[in-house]
Each structure stands twice: as structure tokens, then as C-alpha cells.
Amino acid sequence: MKGELKVTIVCSTQDRASQNIKNCLLSLRKWNPESSKDELGVFDYKEFRIVEIAQPLIFQDGLDKKLYDWGYPASLIIFASKHRSKDMRAILTVHSTGNVNEAKFGGTPKKLSQAAPQAVRSLLRSLKTLSENEEYEVTLECTHHGPSDLDVPSVFIEIGSTEAQWLDEVAGRIVANAILLLKDDESPVAVGFGGTHYAPRQTALILSTDVTFGHIFPTHALHEIDESMIKQAFARSGADFAYLDRKSMKGEERENLTRMIERIGFETLKESDIKEMDGIPWEFCMQLRKRVKEVCPSGKPVMTNGIKCALSSCQTCICPKVKIAKINPSLLCEAEKLDRNRLKSFLSEHNIAYIEYEDGRFAHVLIGLDDSCARLAAQELNNECIEIIKKNYNVSLDKGTLQICEKKFSPELAKSFGIDDEKLYGILARGESVIINGKTINPEMVYETIKRGIKLN
């Protein structure tokens, strides 16, 4: 209906793949033709609108304003287009538009369009599912051409890479169906940095995790990116964080990008971080990461399956709060040295998140969805640590302090009996006696008892 905000699929009469997609769309649903203006072909179906133009799609700066003026306002613009590449592979692509530097192929220099990351995710995932039995590769592309002067969110969806694919009705139907299956999710949004033009790691993350991407910049363009461009990319993507394809760039590039991203108030997440937060509401993830930085700046949160299930079934509020509880770090450290696997198993079986340092050690902080859950888990962890220590040492409890008695081989005592051969140290340490100058030295003679106390919270 004219004047109504709709998802607008823009097709060009100059683009054979675009015409293929348009014809497939028209054949799949019963569209209502609208009166045309300035030789526009316009068709409506529910929340969708097809607008056919006679110009190349990459030169459509300001099209959102023109559509509004023509009485066809868009909530989202999907450019149905062809993809051309020298490798001639059969490919279906999705990407945002704009220019990092000069505008060789439409758009404005150093300007990015308003990205549509949720549409990018929906289209890419639908293309992957629909092309499962076809010989088409499905991938993102980096931001690389016009238009860039668009304030309505937009995305390109393309068939490539030669005329054989552009005219392939199978490809046209796959793309048309992907458009008609459009979903508006609320996935966390990243700006991507690094990788090749086809952004393989970013593609894999959208297909396997809950995140999506706005603008993506390949490794070869990183030297042209300054803080102003990063700020624009975050704003025009509506992004929550940055993802760096770390293996695709030099350490100096990575550090420089990270500094600029942090200066404008955002953080970078690794692939492991993104996978760790999979299935978790993004608001909770942000709370969690902020709280972890406060209590343990060098640590990273680890989400157990238990807390993920608890979050998915939580009906009490839109976003649960992060609650923390602590145990004595010395107690945890002592137990971890003795039986790390047992502690790992204990933590994994509880409805909590916990923190690991970069070297893999456990931090003494547990995270729950409410105070009682966090405190109970901390108390149980406290008891688990005590049991591990009891298994290895003589212990006693005195006024809230765990007293540990440890018998330890003493080289000094051994030397006092005239033993200075380190091979004999090893024999004594194994619990065997040695004879020195006709005198038998038993192991208990060269062991000392070390006592230490750990204050329990």
C-alpha cells in the first residue's frame, strides 16, 4: 500500500541476476502491482515491496529519500544484485555497503551506509539452508562498494559469479525465498576487522553462533582505517563490540586497532569469547563482562551449561542481574594445585559462571543469577577445596582457620647427616633408607613438618 513503511527489494533492469530474483519473487507469491512513477515498477505483498529501477544498484546514494518522496518509504532496503568475480565460482553473497577510502564503485569516499546486521544474519542463514543440496557457496563479503549515502538500513544479496549463475532459476529461487523468510532478530552485533574479502571467519560465526555483523573490513584495508572510520562503523552498524580475525593480521595492526576501539568505548571479543556467550542474552553478557573487569581485570568468564539453562528458562525478569560470591583465593589455589580436574568438574556441574585467568588458573569468584545461588555455590566450592586438601594432607579446623600439616623432604636435614649426593635425596624422597658411613638414615629423619593456616570465609 502506497505510503506504508515496507521491506523494499530494489531490482535493476540493467542487472540480469536482479531480474532473475525479481521474476522468482513474483512467481512465489501473489503480488499486487501499484501504479508506477517515473517508469518505476512497483509490487506489494504483505510487508514486502518490490521497486524496479533502470539504473545500476551501486550508484543509488540517496535512494531512501527518493523512495520516501515517491510515496514508497522503506523500513529496510534489500538490493537484489549480481556478483562478479574472476574466479567464476557459483556463489551467493550478503554484505553491507560503503567505502573505507575512495569511491571506485559508487557511493561516497570514506562513508558507510546504515547497515542492517539482523537482515544480514537472516539472509545468510536462510541462503545456507536453502542451498544445502545445490552447488552454491554461501558467504558474507566485506564492505566494499556503494551506495553509502543511505540512512535507512540496507543490505546487498547477490548471485555470482558469471552469467550462467545470474540466469540460473535455482539460484534466483533460493535468493527470493531467503528474502521472503526474512526475520528480525535481536542478535549481538559486531564490527568485523581482518580476513579476506569473503570474510570466512565472520561467515562461520554467523552460521554457528548467536552473533551477527554490520560493517566488515578486510586485512588489506586495515592500513586505511583510522579512529574516525571505526567510530562511523560502530554507529552505522549499531554494533555492540568488535571482532578481530587475529590470525589474519600482524600483532602491531591488532594492537593498534584494539587501542582505537577501546578509546571510543568498545571492546574486542575473541572467537572463544563469542562462542562462550552463545545462548546467553546479550544484556547479561555485557553485565557479566563489566563485573568481571571490576573484580578480576585479567580474567575471562566461563559459562557453564547449567547457567545457560537457567538463563533460558528464567521468567522472572527480562535480564537477570549478575551476582557474585567469593572464597579464599589461597584455599582455591591450594586445592587447584592438588586436583584441578576435580575442581573443573565441580564448577561445570553447577548453575554458575566462573572466571579463568589467561594462564588457565581459576579465580576465586563465582557468578550466579541471584545472591543465594552464588553464595551456595561458593560455600560448596569452599567445602570441595577442603575435601581435596584433606585427601592429601593432615588438616584441622581451628577458629575458622584450616590448619595444614605437610611433611616435606628437607635437603638441609639431609646435609646435616652428611648426605650431599642428590641421587640419595631422590631415594629418601621415595621413602627408602640410605646408609652413610655405616649409619642408616631413614626417610622420616630428613623430613620436616610444615604448618600453615588458611582463613576460611
N, C-alpha and C positions, 0 to 999 in steps of 0.2 A: 504494500500500500504506500502510495507516494507520501513523503514527509515523515515516514516512520523509520526509526533507527533500526538498521538491519546489518547482519553479516554480509558484506558486499564482496562478491567474487568478480574481480576485474579481468576481462579477457580482451585480447587484441586481435583484430582481423589480420595483422601482419605476422602473427605468430602461429605456426601450424600446430604446435603442441597445445597452445592455448585454445585453439579452435576444437581440437580433439577433446580436451577436457570439457569445454562448454557443451559440445554435442552429447557427450556422455551424461553430463548433469541433466540436460533437457530430456534425455531418454529415460532416466532413472526415476524422475518424479513428474508430477503434473504441474507445470509452471504456468503462471498467469502472465501473459505479455502485457507490458504497460506501454502507454504512448511514448514514443521516442522523442528525444530533443537533440538537436544538433547531430542528427544521424546516429544517436546512441540506440543500441538495442538493450532493452531492459526487461527482465523477467523476475517474477516473485514466486517464492514458495515458502510459506510459513515465515521463519525468522531469517531466511536467506534471500539475497537479491543478486542476480547476475547483471552486470553492466558491461556491455561490449563497446570498446572504443577502437578508433582507427589508427592510433599511434603506438609506438613501442612502449612497453611497460616500464623500462628502466628510466625513462625520461618524464615520469609522472609526478614531479615535485608539485606540491600544492593540490593534488587531486582530491584530497579530503575536503578542502574548502570548496572546490568546484562541485563535488557531489552534493554538498550541503546547499550550495546556491541553486543547483538544478532541481532541488526537492527530493534528493535521494541520500539523506545523511547516513553515514556508516558508523557502526559501533566497532567494527573490525574490517580491515581490508585484506583480502587474500588475493594475491596476484598469481594467476594460473599461467605458467610460462614454460618455455623450453630451456633446457640446459645444454650448453655446448662445451665439449672438451676434446682435446687432441687424442686422448686415449680411447675414445669411441665406445666406452663401456655402457651397458644398459644400467641406468641409474635413476633413482627417484630421490630428490633432494628437498630440504626445507632450510630456509635461512632468513635472518633479518638483513636489513639493508642500511647503507650509509658508506661514508668514506673516511678512512683514517687520515689520508693526506689529500692528494689531488683527485679530481673527479674525472677519471678517464672514461667511465661508462655510466654517465648520468649522475644526477644528484649534485650536491654542493660540496666543495672541498672542506674537509675537517668537520663534517656534520653528519650526525647519525639520525636515522628515523626513530620514531617511537616504536619500540619492539613489542611483540606480542608473545611473550615466553610461554604462556599457558596454551596458546594455539600451536606454537612450535612443538610442544610436548605431545599434544593430542594428535596432530597431523603425522608426526614422525612415528609414533607408536602404532597408529592405525595403518600407515603405509607398510610398516614391518609385518603386521599381522596379515593384511590383505595380500601381500606379495609373497607369502610363505612358499607357495608352490610354483612361483614364477622365477625367471632368471633375471631378476632386477635387484641390484644392490640398493639399500636404503641408508641414507646418511644425512647428517647436517652439513652445511657449508658455513664457512666463516663470513662475517660481514665484509662485502667486497664491491658492491655497486649501488647505483641509485635505484629508486628515488631516496632522498634523505630529508627533504622538507615535507614531512608528514607528521602531524600531531595526533592523528588517530592511529592506534596500534595497527601494525601491518606485518605481513609475512609473505614470502615467496614460496610457492610449491611448484616443483619443476619436474619435467620428464627429459631425460638425456640418454645418449649424448649426440645422436645423429637423426637424420630424417626417418630412418627405419623405426626408431623408438617414438619419435614425435607423433607419427601417424598410427602407432600401434593402439588399437582399440582396447586391448587388455590393460595397457598402462593407463590409458585415459579413464577407464572404469575404476581402476584402483585409486587413482588420484581423486576422481569425482566422489567415490564412496568415502574416502578418508575425510573429505571436506564435509560431507553430509553427516558424518559421525562425530563432528566437532564437539568437544567437551570443554567446559570452562572450569578447570580445577583450581586448586589453591596450593600448588607445589612451591617449595622454596626456590628462589630464582638466583642464579649465579651469572656473573660476567666471566667469560672464559678467556684465558690467555695461554697461547702456545699450542703447538701441534701443527699439522699440515692443513692445507686448505679445506679438506673434508672432515676435520676435527674428529678423529676416530674415538678418542677417549671421552670427549663430551657426548658423542653419539651413544657410546656404550653406557654412560652414566644415566642418560635419559631413559634408555631401554631397560635398565636393570635396577634403578633406584627411584626415589620419590622426587628428585630434583628436576629442574628444567633450566634452560639457558636463554638469556637475552642476546646481547651482542657478544661475538666471539672474535678474537684477534689471533691470527696465525703467528708462528715464531718469526717468519721473515718480515713481519710488520712491527715487531716489538720495538725496534730502534726508533720508530716514528711516533711512539706513544708517549705523551707527557701527562702530567698530573691533570691538566685541563681536560684531555681526552678521556682519561679514566673517570673523572667526575661526571662527564657527559654520558659515558657508557652506563654508569650506575643509575643516573637519573632517567635516561631514556629506556633502560631495561626494567626499572622498578626492582632493582636487584637487592638481595639480602647479604650476599657475600661474594668473594672471588674464588675461582678455581684456577690453579696454575698447573698446566701439564708439565710437571717439573723435569721429567726426563728429556723434554724436547728443547730445553733452554740451558744456557750457561749459568753457573752459580751467580755471577755478577748481575746478569739480567734478572734472575729470580729475586735476589736481594733488593735490587733497585725497585722492581715492581711492588714487592711486599711493603717497602718503606712508603711508597707513594699511596698505596691502597690504605695503609694504616693511618696516614696523615689526613685522609679525607673521611676517616671514621669507620672503615670497614675492615673485616678480617679475611684472611685466606684460609680455606679449608683444603686439606689433602683428600685424596680419593678414599683413604681409610676413614677419615672423619665423616665424609658424606655417607659411606656405607654404614657407619656406626649409628647414624641418626635415622636410618631408614625405618619408616613406620612410626616415627615419633612426630607429634605436632611441632611445627617449626617454632611457635612461640615458646614451647617448653625447652626446645633445643637452645634458643637464644638465652633464656633464663639460666639454663644449666651451664652453658659455656661462660657466661658472665660470672656466675657464682664460683665456678672452678678457678677462673683467673684471680678472683679475690682471695680464695683460701689456699690455692696451690698453683701459682702462676706458671710453673714449669710442667704441670701435669695435664693430662687429657682424660676426658670422661669415657668410661666404658659402660655401655648399656647392656644389661642382662636381658634375656628373653622374658624373664619374669616382670621386669618393669615395663617392657614393651607391651606385654599382655595387659598389665594393669592400666596402662595409659589408654590402650584401645578400648577397654571396657569401662573407663571412667565416665560416669554420667553425672557426677556431682557438680562439675563446673566446666566451662569452655576450655580453660587451660589450667591444669593443676600447678601449684606452686612448688618450687624446689626447696626441700627441707634437708638439712644436713645434721649429722651426728659424728662425733669423733671418738677414737680410742687413743690410748697412749702410743705414740709413734715408736717408742723403744720396745714396747711389748710386741707390736706388729713386726718390727724389724727382726727381733729375736726369733719369732715363730717362722717368719718367712725364710730365714737362713736355714732353718731345720727342715721345713717341709712346705715348699712353695706350692707344689701341686695340690696338696690338701686344702690350702687356703684358696687357691684358684677355684677349686671345685665348690667350696663353701660359698664363695661370693657369687658364683654363677647360678647357684640354686635358689637365690633369694630375689625378692621383688625390689631390687635396688639398682642404682648405678654406683660404680666406684671409680677411683682415679688411679691411673698409672703414670709414673714418671717416664721420661724419654728412655731411660735405661731399662724399663720394664718393671721396676720395683713398685709395690703397692703404696699408695698414700694412705694416711690414717683417717681419711674422711669418707663417709658413706652418704649416699644421697637417696632420699625416699620421697614419696608423694605427700606424706604428712609426717608430723613430728613423731607420732607414736611408732610408725613404721620404721623411720630412720633410727630412733633410739633403740627399738627392739633388736634390729639387725646389728647395731653397734654392740649391744650387750652380748648377743650371741657370738659375734666375732671375737669379742673380748674373751669369752669362755673357751672358744675354739683355740685361740692362741695359747691360753693357759694349758689346755689339754695336750697340745703339741709339745710345749716346753716340759710338761710333766713326764712325757714319754721318753725324754732324752736326759733330763737332769733330776736331781733331788730338789724338790721345791717345798716351800712352806709359806703360809699366809700369815702376816703379822701386821695388824692395824692398817689394813688396806694396801699393804706393800707385798709384792710377790718376791720372796727371798729365793734366789737361785744359788745352789751349791754345785760347782763344777770342778771335777778333778782334771787337772791338766798336766801333761808332761813338762818338767822343768829342766831345761838344759843346764841351768845354774846348779841345781841339786846334783845332777849327773856329774858335773865337773868337780863338785866337792868330794865325790867318791873316786876321783881320778880318771873319770871317763871323758876322753876328749875325741874319740873316734865317732864321727857322725853315723857310721854304719851301725854302731852299737846303740845309738839313740833310736834308730828305727826298730831294732829288736825289742828294746824296752817299751817303746811306744805301742808295739803289738801285744804287749802283755807277757813277754818272755823274759827270763832271768839271764844275766850275763856274769861271767867270772872275771874279776880284775885282781891280779896279784894274789891269786888263790882265795879271794874273798867273793862270795856270791852276792850279787846285787839284784834284789827283787824289784819288780816294777813299782810296787807301792812305795819303795824307798825314794824314788825320783819323781813322784807325783805330788803336786801341791793342791790344796783346796782353795778355790777362788769363790768368794761370795759377792754377790751383787744384788741390789734390790731394784724393782721396777714398781713405781707408784701406779696403782690402778685407778682409773677414773670412776 
